[in-house]
Amino acid sequence: MAPGSSVKVDSGSHEVAPASTSQQTPAYREIDIQSLSPRIQKLIREFDNLPWFECTFGFKAPIVWFNVVVAIIGHSLALYGAIRYGPQAMWPSWIFYLFLYLFSGLGVTAGVHRYWSHKSYKARMPFQWALLAFNCISMQNDIIEWCRDHRVHHKYTETSADPHNALRGFFFAHMGWLMMKKHPDVFIKGKNVDVSDLKADPVVKFQHDHYLKLCFLFSVFLPIAIPWFFWGEDVVVSFFVLFLFRYVMTLHSTWFVNSAAHLWGERRYDGRINPSDNRFVCVASIGEGWHNYHHTFPFDYATSEWGPRMNMTTIIIDFMAAIGLVYDRKQVSQDAIDRVRRRLGDLSGSHVPSTTPLVH
């Protein structure tokens, strides 16, 4: 396949992703828990014997209090830094902030999402290493862990095995899931999700082996050192604005895909599922808001039938294809899109999220 080429997919097993429905019985209640690992058995006992104050938001979830404290302190310091030091930041620092936001976003959108999770295009080695560096700026778990959670999310969307099940509400899907222990079904069903391709990837393995050091270099040290060295920015200003505030903002840009884009918007392609096309999320996440399309056609590299429209990630991938660093971009044919939309799409416009009973 020539550099810059794309692959049109018309039909077959990749035409449309199956709709997921919320399972009424958790998987761990349908199997012999004695066959599970001691770690999973302990987790199940925790879920079944929670104190009343941890049975919140209408479902059971053991709270990880350390993560709650870190989230409160981190957000408080980010807000303080933006108010206290944001006005003091030099104009080159704010331009650098935008580049960091873009690069960090690409590490998630073009990197762990479209490239490593879905294999929706192929990349030459220089772009793979660039995506690795960008992913370390985002600091949202290493490639293997991020992709494993995401593949589980697609396979078991809006069930108890979905790490950030949106049927449990906006806060849980947005960031609450990171403050609670994962449901046992996430681990049980997650065993059915293959990540051997990632473990065999030398670039991914390098990041996995050196993740904390790489994150410190790309997400903390360089965003602070570069402004200080090149235009004399104050180190404290760089820490609060270019590291902490930027980091929190890029976290939320990703989290909105899991929350808002699973609750509000249009479902043109598959009206049976909650993932929705949400323009606000498109802007915030540099192109990941066409989410009903993405869950219907998860292998499409553009995650949209609209190409570069409100989709900076697709623009960057197309540019890399033009210079030969990306090739074999997978796309759905327009005919296949139209057939699926006519058969499954909700053409009535915006929708109200499903009220399917929650799985406890």
C-alpha angles and dihedrals in degrees: 000000000000121000112272093022125135133210118230114211117199108174146330130084092340097051098098135355115241116253116251122221126198109263114231096213123047112242093238090063091058098055138055103269090202087073090061127088118272089249093057092043089054091049091051090052089052091053092048095048105042123152114244095254091062094051092088138150090025097296141071119263129153105230119230098217095190090060090047092054092046091050093050094047094043094050092044093052092045091053092045091049094049092051097039102037105018094084089049095054115110118243093249087057092057090050088050088049090058091050091049090050090051095045092045090050092049089053086062104032104036093024123040093013112042099018109033102024100040103019087220094156140009125245136200117240097260091057091045090056091046090053090049091054092046090049090054089054088056091051095200099141126294122296097261095050094043093049094045091054091045095050089049089049092055095044094048104024115177095002131109087266091061107099092216102027106187092205085076091066142268098289095049093048092043103048110321092090088066091056095054136058114264117260111260089243089065089064097037096048091035089069087071091061116090120219097161089115090062095046089053093050110101093208092052092045091052091053092046092052095047102027102130094045092048092048091051090050099046103029103034115015102040096043088054099037100045096059091044094049101040105036106009100252116173112260093226091052090050092049095052100036107028098035114022103029092039091048094052092046093051090048090057092046088061095040092055088065090059094044118024094030089053094049112033134037141049128322102201097153107037119013092184095074135063101229106107142190104255120179095198090057090047090061097040094047097038094246110338097108097090085089104150088056091047095052090046094048104019095168096060108112093214095050085215141063088225097073112209095000107129086339114113091168092061090048091054093046091049090050091051088050090052091056093043101254094110129043143160094043108186118226137172116240116246090239092057091047092052093048093051093044092052092047102041110008127114102227095178095091127238118020142206114242119259117269094206108157114268121249111236 
